[in-house]
Amino acid sequence: MKKIIFTMFILLSFIPLQGQNLYINEIITSNTNVITDDDGSYEDWVELYYTGSEAFNLEGYGLSDDVNVPFKWVFPEYWIEPGQHLLIWCSDKNRTDINFDLHTNFKISSGGEVITLTKPNGEVQDSYPAIIIPQNYTYGRQTDGSSILVYFPIPTPGATNNSGTGYNEILSQPTFSVDGGFFLHKVLIYQLVIQIHR
């Protein structure tokens, strides 16, 4: 009997849990012209991506912009399909009717906040660091579900990131220490001075 229980335990330990295949795939924190929600307004959003082989129920999962309140917004009974990219609007409208777009009860600060997806048992499923993202850019996984996070100048809400070009960092706009204009090179000035004195 002990052998059977031990064998069952070993076999079950190799079966992947469906929730482990759930990722925060892409986020936007300052959306002014990318895409509008069901009310026609530009709102922030979080995109989830699911790599499992069977539909998975998100009921009880928490989404939050506050590490101290992991269940700030809780998913209703929603079955995410294999390969699905699910868009959740971070609009402060708090809508959980699965027949319409889902909306959280918070907005994401453009100054950067930690975004956390939490399992019903309180374990962190996935999270994004507090990072400043340029307006109308997104921050996401270089390929769907990968560990590499990059900036996307062309967001892909509700679609794959695999065909987009991502960047590791966004450089500040260059500033010039001297005002623009016409300048004579020192060597040229020296030659002019010599010619004048001849």
Disulfide bonds with the S-S distance in Angstrom:
none
